[in-house]
Every structure is written in C-alpha cells, then in structure tokens.
Amino acid sequence: MCVYPEHGKEVPPSKPLLKPNGAVPEDISPVPSIESPPYMVSSSSELEVSETELAQCYLAHVSNSFGSGTDRPERDWVWHVHIPSLALCFPAVRDGMYTLAAMFMHFSERPCTSKFVDAANFYGTRFVETSRKQLARLEPSESDANLVCARLLFVLGLAFHREFRGTGFQYSDPIMWSWMHLLSGVKTIQQGILQSGQAIHPTILLDMTRHLLPNDESSKDGTLEFHLHMAYIRETQHERSAALRTLALNIGMLDEIPQQLQLVDREDVIRVLGACLASMHRGFLDMLEQLHHVALAIYAHWLLMLMLMEDLWVVDDMGRAGLDQVLSTVHEPEMEHVLSFPRKALTYLRIV
C-alpha cells in the first residue's frame, strides 16, 4: 500500500452521516479520509488520472467485481446499468462512481503511487458533500439516486478502511471506525426512503430483497476456503453463542447470523453482516472506539464471519487483520474462551 507522507498526524474522530433525527449534519467530515492532507489536490485538473479513465475502469472492472458471477440478474443490472445511468444525471452518484474506480485502480496498481489515492480523496470528499445536500432534500424524484448513494457509501467505507489498514493505522486511531458511522447512516437513509413511501424502481426493490435458498442449502459457489469457513461457523454456532452470552450484553442479530448465512446466497453475505452491525446500539460503537475489551471480543466474532468475504476486493483481509489486532489487544483470562473460536478459525484455515 502507499504510505501517506503525513502518516502519524492526529486524526479527529469521524462523525456520523446523519443526525439521530435523520437530518444531515452541516459539519460532516469527508468520506473516510485523512482530514485535509496538505498534498490533497484542489481541482480535478491537478489529478494524474482523467474522469474518462475512471469511468472506463468502473464500466470494465468495478461493475464486474460486484455484479458478475451471480444468478441474480437484478444485481448485475444495478452495477452495470443503473449506477452508470444515474451518474449521467446526478453528480453525487457520478462522484461516488469515480471514487470507487479510483480505489480499485489504487489497489490494482503495481508499483504503488499516490495518484489514485489523490483521485479517491478528491472525488470522495466531493461525493459526500454532494450526496449530503441531495439527502437533505429527500426529493421523491431522487429516491433511486439516494439509495445508490447509500450503497456506494457502504462499499467506499470498506475500501477506505482497507487503505487505512495498509497505511498502518490501528484500532486505537479513531479513523479506523469511520466506516461504521457510514454504515449507520446507510441504514437511516434506506429506512427513511422506504418509510416515506417514495417510488422506488422495482428492480432495486427486488435487489434489496435477500435471496433465500431452498432446503436450507448453502450457496454452491465460492472457494474451498469459503465452504470450509462456513462449515466451521455452522458447526461452532451453539458453542459460540453460549460463549458470547456469558458477556451479559445484548448481542442482537450477531446471535442469529450463522443461521441466516445458511439461508442466503453468497452475494447477500456482506449485506447480512452489514445489517448486523447497523442494528447494534450506538453505545456499542462508542465502546469499540474506546477499545472496550468486551466490545472487541464481540466484534471478533463478527470479523470471524467477515472472513467469508475476503475475496471481495473492498473487504480483502479486513477479517484476518482485524482479528489479529483484537487478539493482540485483549488478554483477560475471562475472555479466552470467547476468543478461542476466532483464534481457532485462523489456525484451522491456515490463513494467518
């Protein structure tokens, strides 16, 4: 990964995309990024990559990385047709698409330079600014664009989190939790639009519906590691749930995820996991930011399941790297049984 010249500077805590009442804060920080780095460009003319190149990258590579290899045509349609079409009319969608393409090019680049990170920071900052204004209006004519912006926010949060990991940030750095604030905002956006009764493209509604598999069968696709890991999650479900309940906290959907993962196709795994964290009480995120060991132990079980999606480029090694940090941080004897399952998973699959 590229190393930021100013790495080590203090990064202020990130802010949620939306206020509790659904309004958009006036002083929201940019998409997860080092705040106003001195080397950040101020105009697209200063970038070393053109918007044409970014658009071509999205159409040729990024859309395929999310929409191909699935038996659900509506998902393929969203990434290949719907998002590029909306980008022609809505600047927020266009900037989000450029940002995602810049991050894809950055992670694909060898040797690594700063030009794609510069582009991602530039368009990412503009994306959040324009989408914030768009969301504040909550116009019915913009409902499809708002839902797409919510989706882009989620995947971009994961992509920037990957960049922060590669740059050397740790869980003690507040910026490492910024993607979870975005995730909370995504949930608020989706619920607000659905509850308002605004018209939504029928294919989008179909895509937002989880695809349940018949006869409680696991997805047939995926790598050998995916199926081995899914088997481990399924076989240890009862013991892990019992261990988590000893922490005397309400773990919400986390206790139900293993069964849900067996009932959805592989493309929905990341959504199930995202919905789990979005359902957690705000106090849980505060505990994570404070490196509370009980919260970290619970988070480790979420990371254990996130390892199912490590071949998705915006996720990559987030599960394994996160588990390494948790296991090196939490040392209380009473936590050992709770953390033994994530620890065994790393050894079991020989992917440390």
N, C-alpha and C positions, 0 to 999 in steps of 0.2 A: 504494500500500500504506500501511497505517497505520504511523506511526513510533513506536517504543516510547519512552516518556519517559526511560527509563534506558539508552537505547542508548549503547554505549561502555563500559559496565561490563565488567570482565573475566569471561569465561565459562570455567569449568573444563572440561577435556577430558571428552567423553562416555564412557560405559562400555558394554561390550557387554551385550546382553540376557542371554546365558548364559555360564557359565564353560566352559573347554575340555572339561571332562568332562560337559557338558550340564546341570549344576546351575545354579540361578538365584542370582546374587549377592544378598546381603542388602542391599547398599547401592546398588542400581541407581538411576541417575538417572531422572527422569521422561521421558516421551515427549519427543522433541526440543523443547526449550523453553528460554527464558531462565530460569536457575535461580532459583526462588523470588522472582519480581519483587515489589517492595513493593506493587504495585497489584493483585496476584492475589487474587481472591476466595477466601474460605474455606468458603463454603456456596453451594449451588445457589440458595438463596433470595435471594442478593445479585445474581444474574445478571439481565440485562435481556432474556433470551430464555428461554422455558419449554421443558421437555422435550417437551411436546406439539408445539411449533413445530419443534423439532429432528427429532422423529420424522416429522412431516409432510413436512419438507424432504427427509429421506432417502428416504421412500417415493415422493415425487412427482418428485424431481430427481436425487438422488445415485445411486440404483439404476439409473436410466436412463442416467446418464453412463458407467457401467461395463458394464451388462448388455444394453443395447439396440443395435440395429444390427449384430447378429451372426447368423450362420446356425447357431450352436451353442446349442440350447435349454438345455443344461445350464448354460451360463454365465449366461444370463438368469435361470434358476431360482435359482442361488446368490445373486445380488444382490437379486432381487425377493422371493424366498420363504424361502430357507434362512437367511440372516443375520437378517432380522426375526423369524423363528420362534425361532431360538436366543436372540435378545435378550430374549425373554419369560422365558427360564429361566436365563440366565447373565448376571450383572451385568457381567462383563468384556466380552462381546460388545455388550451394551447401551451401555456407556460408550464403546466404540470407535465404534459407530454414531453416537452423539451427537457425538463429536469430529469425525468425518468430515463430518457435516452442518454443524457449526459452521464448519469450514474452507470448505466450499462456499459458505455464506452470506456469509462474510467476503470471499471473492474475487468474489462477485457483487454486493456492496453498493456503492452509489454514493449520496451521498458516503461515504467510509470513516470508520468509528468504531471504537472498541475493544471494543464489546460482544460481538462474535462471537469475537474473539481471546481475550477473557476466558473465554468459554464453552469454547473449544477447549483452552485451558490447563488449566482446571478438570477437564473430563471426560477430557482426555488424560492428565493426571497420575494420575487415579483409574483409568483404563484400564490403564496399565502396572502399577500396584500390584496391581490385582485379577487381571490376566492372569498376573503373575509368580507369585502364590500358586497360581493354577489350574494353571499349567505345572509348578510344583514337585511337585504331587501326581501328575501324569501318569496320572490315572484313566482306564481304558478307556471309562467312560461319558461322558467329556468330550472324547474324541478329535476329534469333529466341531467342537466349540467351540474346541479348541486350534488346529485347522487354520484356522478362520475368524479367530481372533485373529492368527495369523501373517500372514494375508493383509492384515488391517487394519493391522498394524504396518508392512508394506511401503508401502502407499499413503499412510498417515499420515506416514511418514518423508519421502516425496517432497513431500507437501503442506506440511509444516513447513519443509522445505528451500526451497520456493518463497517462503514467508513471510520466511525469513531473508534471501533474496536481495533481496526487495522492501524490506526494512528497512535494507539497506546492509551486511550482513555480507560479508566477503571470505573467500577460501580460507585466509587467514592466521588466521582465527578458528576454533578447534577445533570449535565448534558446527556449522560447515558440513559436517563429516564425520560427524556423529552418525547420519545416516540409513544410512550404510554399516555401522555397528556393528549397527543394527537388522536390516539385510539378512543379515548373518552369523548373527544369532540366528534369523531366519526359516528359514534353511537347516537349522540344527541342530534346530529344532522339527520340521520336516517329516520329516527323516531319522529322528529319534528315534521318531516315531509310526509311520512306515512299517516301520522295522526291528523295532519291538516286536510287530508282528503284531496290533495293535489293530483292531477292526472299524471300518470307515470307510464312510459312506454311499456306495453305488455311484455315485450321480450326481456326488459330489465326486471320486471316483477318475477318472471319465470327464472331468470338467472339468480335472483336473490333468494329463491326457494331451494332449500337443501335437497339433494337428490338421494332419497333413501334407497338402499339396496335391498333386494328381495331375500327372504330366508336367512336374514342375519349373516349374510356373507361379507367377508372383507373384500375390498377392491382387488380386482385381478391384476391391475397394473402396478407399476412401482418396481424398485430394485429389490434384490435379495435382502439387502440391509434393511430396507423399509419393512418387508414382511417379517424378518426376524425381530425387529424392534417392536412392531405391532404385536407380535406374539408375546414378547416379554411384558409389554404394557397390559395385555389382556390377562396373562397368567398371574401377574402380581397385583391385579386390581384390588382384590379383597384385602390383602395384607397392607398395601399402600394406603388404602382408605382408612383402615383401622389405625395405622400409624399417624396419619395426618389428624385424625380426630383427637388424638391424645394431646394435641397442641391447644385444645379448648378454644379454637377460633372457628367462626363460620367461614368455611372454605367454599361455600356457594357451589357454582357449577363445576368446580375442579373435581368434586367427588363423582360427578356424572359423566365427565368427558370420556373415559375409556369406553363406556358402552356406546356413547354417541359416535365415536370414531369408527366403530364396527358397522355403523348403520349408514354412513355417508360415503360417497366416492372420494377418491384421493384428493380431487381438486377442492373439496369442501373442508379438508382437514385444517387448513390455515384459518378459515373463517370460524370454525368451531373453537379453535384455540383463541382467536382474537375476541370472539364474543365472550369467552370465559373471563378474560382479564377486564374487558369493558364492563362486566357485571359486578366486578369487585367493588366494595365500598371505597370511597375516596381515601378513607383513613389507611387502607392497605397500601396505596401508592405512597402516602406520606411515610409509612413505616419502611417501605423499600428504600426510599430516598435517604432515610436515616440509617440504613443498613441494620435494621432491627433483625436479629437472628431468626426469630420465629417466622417473620415475613419472608426472609430469604430462603428458609427451609421449604416453605410452601411454594415459593417461586421456582425452586429447584425441581419440583415435580411437574410444574408447567413446562420448564425447559426440557425435561426428560421427554415429554411428548412432542415438543417442537422439533426434536432431532429427526422426527419423521419427515420433515420438510427441508432437510439441509441441501437437497439438490436444487431447490428454488433459489436463484441467484441473489435475491434480496435478503434471504434468510442465511444461507451459507452455513457457517459454523456457529451461529448465534447460540444454539442449544449447548454444544460442547464447550465453547468458550465461556458461556455463562455459568455452566456447572463447575468448571474449573475455578472460577472466581468465588462462587458460593462455597465450594468445598475447602478452599484455602482461607476463607473468612470465618466460617462457623466451626467452632471446635468444642462446644459444650457437650459433655458426655450424654446428657439427656436428648440431644439432637441426633446422636449417632444412628439410632435405629431408623429415624425418619429419613435421614440422608443415605442410609445404606442402599436403598433401591436405586437412586440416581447413580451412586458410585458403582454399583454392580453393573448397571447398564453400560457405562463407559468401558468397563473391563470386558463385559460379555460380548460386545460387538467389536472390540479391538479397534476403536476409532479415536482413542485419545491422541 
